[in-house]
């Protein structure tokens, strides 16, 4: 994943991954015949990790009143993550033209909405998920990301009638 973070999905190569992993090039090409195979495997691991983390965070939430605070803390941590944020947008961009990556992206979206559905109806979970994704994009583009308190306030306003 470090190669994708450093060089972008467009800069991914078997040679760069082999060098980053300190393994022979033949080992990488043996296990990953194409760059699409390599990208899919890397992003599959990433999506699984992110989905599992989000699920655990929401599963530990004690009540729907606590949800805005938990969401704000999770989003704030993700916004500050640097490499994780970069990987997310490499996956988003790659998903535009690559069906295999789009399937992974859709799995991630379904997982997020599924985690949110502990507390929210399907339509509200979809809106909250879209807000989270939009916040991630804005953080990549803005000089000053939203603070945790601002995030919590935004989630509270959005959810005040839903939870």
N, C-alpha and C positions, 0 to 999 in steps of 0.2 A: 504494500500500500504506500510505502514511502516514495516509490517511483512515481505513482500517480499524484501524490501530494506535490512532489518537487517539479515534475515535468508535465503534469496534466495527462489526461487520458490520451490525448493526441501524441504525447511523447513516450508512451509506453512501448517498450520493446523487450524481447526475450533477453537480449544482451544486457540491458540495464537491470532487469530483475535478477539475472544471474549474478551480476556484479554486486548488487545490493544485498543479496542473500549469501554471497560468498560461496557459491556452488558453481560447478561447471555448466557452461551454456547448454550442453547436451542433456543435462538433467532437467532443465527447464523445458526445452523443446520436446523432450520425451513425454513429460507429464502434461504439457499444454501445447497441443499441435498448432493452435492459432492464437493470435492476440485476443480474439474474442473469448476463447476459452479461459485465458489468463485473467482478463478483465472481469469476466463473469464470476470466476472463483474468488477473486479479491473482493468484489462488491457483495457477493453472497455472504462472505464472512462478516463484512462490515454491517450489512443489513441485519443479520442475525444478532450481532452484538448490540447494535442500537435498539432493536426491537426488544430484546431481552432486558436491557437496562431500563427502558421506558416502562415495560410491563411490571418489573419489580418495584419501581418507584411508585407507580399508581396502585399496585397491589398493597403497598404499605400505607396508603392513605386511609385514614380512619373514618373520614366522613366527607360528604359532598361539599360541606362548607370549607373544608381544608383544601379542596381541589385547586382553587386559584393560586394559593401559596405554593403548593407542590409543583404545579405547572410552571409558575414563574421561576422557581428555583431550578427546575430541570432545564428550562429554556435558557436561563442565564448561564448555567454551567456549560451548556452546549455552545452558546454564542461565544464564550471565552475559550473554547477548546482549540481553536486554530485549525489544526490538521483535520479534525473530524468535520468541521464546517466546510473545509476545502473538499474533502472527499464527498460530502453530500452533494455539493454542486457539480462536481465532476460526474457523479452518477446522474443527476438531473439532466445535465447537458448531454451525456452519452445516451440517455434514455430517449431523447428526441428522435434519434435515427437508428438505434440498435434495439430490435425487438427483444433480444435476450435480456438486456439491461432494463428495458421497460417492464418486463415481467417481474424483475426483482424490485423495481421501484414501486410497482403496484402492490406487491406483497408487503413492502414496508408500509405503504399507506394503509392497507387493510389491517396490518398488525397494530398500527398506531390507533386507528379508529376502534379496533377491537378492545384495546386497553382502555381507551376513553369511555367505551360503552358500559363500563362498570358503574358509571355515574351519569351518563348522558344518553339521550336517545340518538338514534343513528344520524339524523339530520344535524343535530347540534354537534355531535362528535366530528362530523365532516367539516363543519365550519371552524371549530376549534383547531382541527388539524391543519386546515388551510391557513389560519392565522399563524400557527407555529411555523409553517413552511415559509410564509411571507416574511416573518420576523427574521428567519435565517437569511433570506435573500437580502433584506435591507441591511443586515449587519455586515454582509460582504461589501456593500456599496457605500455605507455611511461612515463618516469619520468618528461618530460617537454613538455606540449602540445604546439601546434602552437599558436603564438600570433595573434591577430586580423589582424595586417598588413600583416602577412604571409598568412593568410586565404584569405584576400581580393586579394592579388597578385595571389594566386592560382586560385581563381574564375575568375579573369580578364583574366589570360592566357587561361583558359579553354573556356571562353565565347567570347574571342575577335572577333571571326569570326561569332558568333551566334547571338549576340545582336546588 
